[in-house]
Amino acid sequence: MFLTPIRTALALAALLPATTGMATRRGPIDLQPESKLWIAGTSTVRSFQCKAASFDAKIESTGDAAVAALLAGDKAVTTVVVTVPVEKLDCKNGTMNEHMRKALKASQNPTVVFRVDAYELARSAEGIAVTLNGTLTLGGVAKPITVNAQAKPGENGTLLVSGTREVRMTEFGLKPPTLMLGTMKVDEKIKVGFDVVLKD
């Protein structure tokens, strides 16, 4: 039995919302609890590392199975915003914590934020080489920054993303901490490192 033109039009109209929904569907990629982020540096006395006790990553994708798509080299992620509360940075030393938070102007700017504006993927010996171009907001100052990372498959369908990036505190208008009446001075160059575990 053939459909009349009117019935055909109605049938197509009924299908349109479903197909449109599939085309615009967005899915989150969840940050797993074992993810790590830290800041490392040196001083005139010793080296130090301040770990983020907690941080948040808002990552949205074009749909389900984004992890597999990324590992295949497809740009399946649409949004990446990482937020680190300065108060959650723990240097394992109360005095160092206080000075680091003061140096990062935590009272006026309680979070460090990295927003990805664009990214590139390329196959590498370790998995996928990721180049993230975005904006880092540190101490209330926003500057463009490029972060290189490596992505590879993990257990239970997860994606492991690791990398480090050197940052000069003075480029963001920040004064490196000094302790013990100035006898201990922190170098302006710090390294931000991360081992992030993601899952659809």
C-alpha positions in Angstrom: 0.0 0.0 0.0 1.5 3.4 -1.1 1.4 6.4 1.2 -0.4 9.5 -0.1 1.7 12.7 -0.2 0.0 14.0 2.9 0.7 10.8 4.8 4.3 10.8 3.7 4.8 14.4 4.8 3.3 13.6 8.2 5.5 10.6 8.6 8.6 12.7 7.8 7.5 15.4 10.2 7.2 12.8 13.0 10.7 11.6 12.4 12.3 15.1 12.3 12.4 15.8 16.1 14.1 12.4 16.7 16.8 12.8 14.0 17.4 16.5 15.1 17.8 15.4 18.7 20.4 12.8 17.6 22.4 15.4 15.7 22.5 17.9 18.6 22.9 15.4 21.5 25.6 16.2 24.0 27.1 13.9 26.6 29.3 14.5 29.6 32.7 12.8 30.2 33.1 12.2 33.9 36.3 13.0 35.9 37.2 9.9 37.9 38.1 10.1 41.7 41.7 8.8 41.1 42.5 11.9 38.9 45.5 14.0 40.2 46.6 17.5 39.7 49.6 19.3 41.3 51.9 22.3 41.3 55.6 21.7 41.7 58.4 24.2 42.1 61.8 24.9 43.7 63.1 27.4 46.2 66.5 28.5 47.6 66.0 25.9 50.3 64.2 22.9 48.8 61.7 21.7 46.2 58.0 21.4 46.9 54.8 20.0 45.5 51.3 21.2 46.2 48.6 18.7 45.4 45.0 19.6 44.6 42.9 17.7 47.2 39.9 18.2 44.8 39.2 19.9 41.5 36.5 19.9 38.9 36.5 19.3 35.1 33.5 20.1 32.9 34.0 18.0 29.8 31.2 17.7 27.2 31.2 15.5 24.0 29.2 15.0 20.9 27.6 11.9 22.3 28.2 8.5 23.8 31.4 6.5 23.2 33.5 9.8 23.2 36.5 8.0 24.8 36.7 5.5 22.0 36.2 8.3 19.4 39.1 10.3 20.9 41.4 7.3 20.9 40.5 6.8 17.2 41.6 10.4 16.5 38.1 12.0 16.3 37.6 15.4 17.9 34.6 14.2 20.0 35.0 16.7 22.8 33.2 20.1 22.6 33.9 21.7 25.9 36.7 21.5 28.5 36.8 23.7 31.6 39.0 22.7 34.6 38.5 24.5 37.9 40.9 24.2 40.8 40.0 25.8 44.2 43.2 27.4 45.6 42.2 26.5 49.1 42.4 22.8 48.1 46.1 23.1 47.1 48.0 21.3 49.9 51.8 21.7 50.1 52.0 19.4 53.2 53.2 22.4 55.2 50.9 24.9 56.9 53.2 27.9 56.4 53.8 27.1 52.8 50.0 26.7 52.2 49.4 30.1 53.7 52.1 31.8 51.6 51.1 30.0 48.4 47.4 31.0 48.8 48.5 34.6 49.5 50.8 34.6 46.4 47.9 33.3 44.2 45.6 36.0 45.7 43.1 33.3 46.8 41.0 35.8 48.9 40.1 37.8 45.8 40.4 35.0 43.2 39.5 31.7 44.9 39.9 29.5 41.8 42.4 28.7 39.0 40.6 28.0 35.7 41.8 26.5 32.5 39.4 26.7 29.5 40.2 24.9 26.3 39.4 27.0 23.2 40.7 24.6 20.6 42.7 21.4 20.4 44.5 19.0 18.0 45.0 15.2 18.1 47.8 13.2 16.6 48.8 9.6 16.9 52.0 8.9 18.9 53.9 5.9 20.1 52.1 6.2 23.5 48.6 6.7 22.1 47.3 10.1 21.2 49.3 13.3 21.4 47.0 16.2 22.5 47.7 19.9 22.0 45.4 22.0 24.0 45.1 25.7 23.2 43.2 27.7 25.8 43.1 30.3 28.5 44.6 30.0 32.0 43.2 32.3 34.6 45.6 32.6 37.6 45.3 35.2 40.3 42.5 36.9 38.4 44.7 37.3 35.2 43.7 35.5 32.1 46.4 34.6 29.5 46.5 32.3 26.4 48.4 29.1 27.0 49.2 25.8 25.1 49.4 22.6 27.0 50.8 19.3 25.5 49.4 16.1 26.9 49.3 12.3 26.1 46.1 10.3 26.1 45.9 6.5 26.2 43.3 3.9 27.0 42.9 2.8 30.6 41.1 0.1 32.5 37.3 -0.4 32.2 36.9 1.9 29.2 38.6 4.9 30.7 40.9 7.5 29.1 44.1 8.5 30.8 45.4 12.0 30.0 48.8 13.2 31.4 50.9 16.2 31.0 52.9 19.1 32.5 53.2 22.8 31.7 55.7 25.3 33.1 54.2 28.6 34.1 55.9 31.8 35.2 54.1 33.4 38.1 55.3 36.9 37.2 53.6 36.6 33.8 50.3 36.6 35.7 51.3 39.5 37.9 52.0 37.2 40.9 54.9 37.6 43.3 56.5 34.2 44.2 56.3 33.4 48.0 59.1 34.2 50.4 59.5 32.5 53.8 61.7 32.8 56.8 62.2 36.6 56.6 63.1 36.3 52.9 65.8 33.6 53.4 63.7 31.1 51.5 62.5 32.3 48.1 60.3 30.4 45.7 61.4 30.4 42.0 58.9 32.2 39.8 58.8 29.1 37.5 56.3 26.4 38.6 55.2 23.3 36.9 51.5 22.3 36.7 51.1 18.5 36.3 48.1 16.3 35.8 47.2 12.6 35.6 43.5 12.7 34.7 41.2 9.7 34.3 38.0 10.1 32.3 35.1 7.9 31.5 31.9 8.2 29.4 
